[in-house]
Amino acid sequence: MTTNTYTPEELKKIDPVFGQISFDHHEQVVFCHDKDTGLKAIIGIHNTVLGPALGGTRMWNYTSEWEALNDVLRLSRGMTYKSAISGLDLGGGKAVIIGDSKKDKSPELIKAFAKYVDSLSGRYITAEDVGTTTPDMDLIHSITPHVTGISESLGGSGNPSPVTAYGVYMGLKAATKFKYGSDDLSGKRVLVQGIGNVGETLVKHLVNAGALVTITDISKERVEEVAQKYNTAIYMGDDLYSLDVDIYAPCALGATVNTDSIAKLKAQVIAGAANNQLADESIHGKMLQEKGIVYAPDFLINAGGIINVFGEIAKYGSDEAIRRTENIYNTTLDILNYAKEQGIRPNQAAMKMAEQRIEKKKQENK
Ligand SMILES: NC(=O)c1ccc[n+]([C@@H]2O[C@H](COP(=O)([O-])OP(=O)(O)OC[C@H]3O[C@@H](n4cnc5c(N)ncnc54)[C@H](O)[C@@H]3O)[C@@H](O)[C@H]2O)c1
């Protein structure tokens, strides 16, 4: 034991779990190891007040265990807020498997992970995320019932991306109404960044609504294919954020809304699917507010996917999932109005409303 060589402050810095920067009163953190398959995974259960902790399993080649732990803590907390603000009876959880999904994934490894999910008896329910697929969820389903995002042939809800895109479209319309007094998108210039599963369907909705859409992606083939299909403009230059557009829809990676991009942005509305769009919630949220740019919180408007998979637990079908996703429009407007009244940022307003819902349920449960 060498602990007596550290001061309490130094110990605090190296506390492995409860002292982590992303640790936020998580209820449970489960470290999973299986010698035979080489499985190394962490399951984070942030909060189960509203219901079981649902969140996907990410398989990623983390450079260190610290990075994996930080990711699972951060992502599971995000799921608590996403489900709470979306009115779902779900808590927040997430899992990470350490490894390269292209090289290290095997059916045995996924099954070993499934046994850990099963051991939590439904406190944690998994789904797909980066590096895991519907067939992986089907395999997990052969071991445990505590999994969603399984194939439609097994009673699952299928690909969530079109529903996510519809929710983003609803949130984008609501933010447009808040900024411009009307949600009519005809003639509005919209930049969609990242034309993947979600981005393409969002482009379809925008074009159908008469918006003037410009698309961009790191994949030239992707943009050419989608531009041809929907008759959109393409931007492949390196000064994306200076484009003269009304609305910016980030649908690729996180942290694209940062000090550099905000300085250039001409768009007056930001509404997209990517998770964690603001590089720093407080600094960049404040900068957007000062520039009068309306920001529709990402975890609110990209919730269509989780609304869709929740149908597998709550036993509702795709019509109900769409109806609930459509309501993202009303919730977004409520949050933007509430933020304005309270003089706070939309992200803060959304988090406050989510916390109020959790607190109310906590009191009822007492
Ligand atoms: N799929 C869902 O249901 C869902 C739900 C919630 C949140 N999200 C988030 O929405 C975003 C999009 O999800 P998706 O399922 O469409 O992913 P995807 O992998 O299908 O598409 C992402 C696209 O972004 C492009 N891209 C990557 N880096 C880029 C860059 N630097 N500049 C421009 N384009 C870039 C990729 O080439 C790809 O075409 C992700 O951030 C994801 O976490 C998705």
PDBQT file of the ligand as one rigid body, heavy atoms in Angstrom, charges set to zero:
ROOT
HETATM    1  N1  LIG A 401     -28.890   6.543 -35.925  1.00  0.00    +0.000 N 
HETATM    2  C1  LIG A 401     -29.637   6.984 -34.921  1.00  0.00    +0.000 C 
HETATM    3  O1  LIG A 401     -30.788   6.542 -34.710  1.00  0.00    +0.000 OA
HETATM    4  C2  LIG A 401     -29.090   8.072 -34.024  1.00  0.00    +0.000 A 
HETATM    5  C3  LIG A 401     -29.779   8.379 -32.829  1.00  0.00    +0.000 A 
HETATM    6  C4  LIG A 401     -29.295   9.424 -32.023  1.00  0.00    +0.000 A 
HETATM    7  C5  LIG A 401     -28.128  10.103 -32.401  1.00  0.00    +0.000 A 
HETATM    8  N2  LIG A 401     -27.478   9.775 -33.554  1.00  0.00    +0.000 N 
HETATM    9  C6  LIG A 401     -26.261  10.528 -33.923  1.00  0.00    +0.000 C 
HETATM   10  O2  LIG A 401     -26.489  11.152 -35.185  1.00  0.00    +0.000 OA
HETATM   11  C7  LIG A 401     -25.281  11.191 -35.952  1.00  0.00    +0.000 C 
HETATM   12  C8  LIG A 401     -25.512  10.509 -37.285  1.00  0.00    +0.000 C 
HETATM   13  O3  LIG A 401     -25.913   9.170 -37.070  1.00  0.00    +0.000 OA
HETATM   14  P1  LIG A 401     -26.001   8.131 -38.292  1.00  0.00    +0.000 P 
HETATM   15  O4  LIG A 401     -26.636   6.913 -37.738  1.00  0.00    +0.000 OA
HETATM   16  O5  LIG A 401     -26.590   8.813 -39.472  1.00  0.00    +0.000 OA
HETATM   17  O6  LIG A 401     -24.461   7.858 -38.544  1.00  0.00    +0.000 OA
HETATM   18  P2  LIG A 401     -23.780   7.326 -39.900  1.00  0.00    +0.000 P 
HETATM   19  O7  LIG A 401     -22.492   6.720 -39.464  1.00  0.00    +0.000 OA
HETATM   20  O8  LIG A 401     -24.742   6.532 -40.719  1.00  0.00    +0.000 OA
HETATM   21  O9  LIG A 401     -23.511   8.690 -40.712  1.00  0.00    +0.000 OA
HETATM   22  C9  LIG A 401     -22.569   9.625 -40.352  1.00  0.00    +0.000 C 
HETATM   23  C10 LIG A 401     -22.124  10.334 -41.627  1.00  0.00    +0.000 C 
HETATM   24  O10 LIG A 401     -21.261  11.413 -41.254  1.00  0.00    +0.000 OA
HETATM   25  C11 LIG A 401     -20.172  11.440 -42.137  1.00  0.00    +0.000 C 
HETATM   26  N3  LIG A 401     -19.047  12.124 -41.494  1.00  0.00    +0.000 N 
HETATM   27  C12 LIG A 401     -18.191  11.640 -40.573  1.00  0.00    +0.000 A 
HETATM   28  N4  LIG A 401     -17.307  12.592 -40.236  1.00  0.00    +0.000 NA
HETATM   29  C13 LIG A 401     -17.620  13.703 -40.944  1.00  0.00    +0.000 A 
HETATM   30  C14 LIG A 401     -17.082  14.995 -41.014  1.00  0.00    +0.000 A 
HETATM   31  N5  LIG A 401     -16.025  15.350 -40.299  1.00  0.00    +0.000 N 
HETATM   32  N6  LIG A 401     -17.666  15.883 -41.851  1.00  0.00    +0.000 NA
HETATM   33  C15 LIG A 401     -18.741  15.531 -42.602  1.00  0.00    +0.000 A 
HETATM   34  N7  LIG A 401     -19.287  14.306 -42.570  1.00  0.00    +0.000 NA
HETATM   35  C16 LIG A 401     -18.737  13.407 -41.755  1.00  0.00    +0.000 A 
HETATM   36  C17 LIG A 401     -19.906   9.994 -42.487  1.00  0.00    +0.000 C 
HETATM   37  O11 LIG A 401     -19.184   9.860 -43.696  1.00  0.00    +0.000 OA
HETATM   38  C18 LIG A 401     -21.341   9.440 -42.585  1.00  0.00    +0.000 C 
HETATM   39  O12 LIG A 401     -21.848   9.564 -43.899  1.00  0.00    +0.000 OA
HETATM   40  C19 LIG A 401     -24.226  10.509 -35.075  1.00  0.00    +0.000 C 
HETATM   41  O13 LIG A 401     -23.537  11.485 -34.363  1.00  0.00    +0.000 OA
HETATM   42  C20 LIG A 401     -25.045   9.653 -34.120  1.00  0.00    +0.000 C 
HETATM   43  O14 LIG A 401     -24.372   9.443 -32.879  1.00  0.00    +0.000 OA
HETATM   44  C21 LIG A 401     -27.932   8.776 -34.374  1.00  0.00    +0.000 A 
ENDROOT
TORSDOF 0
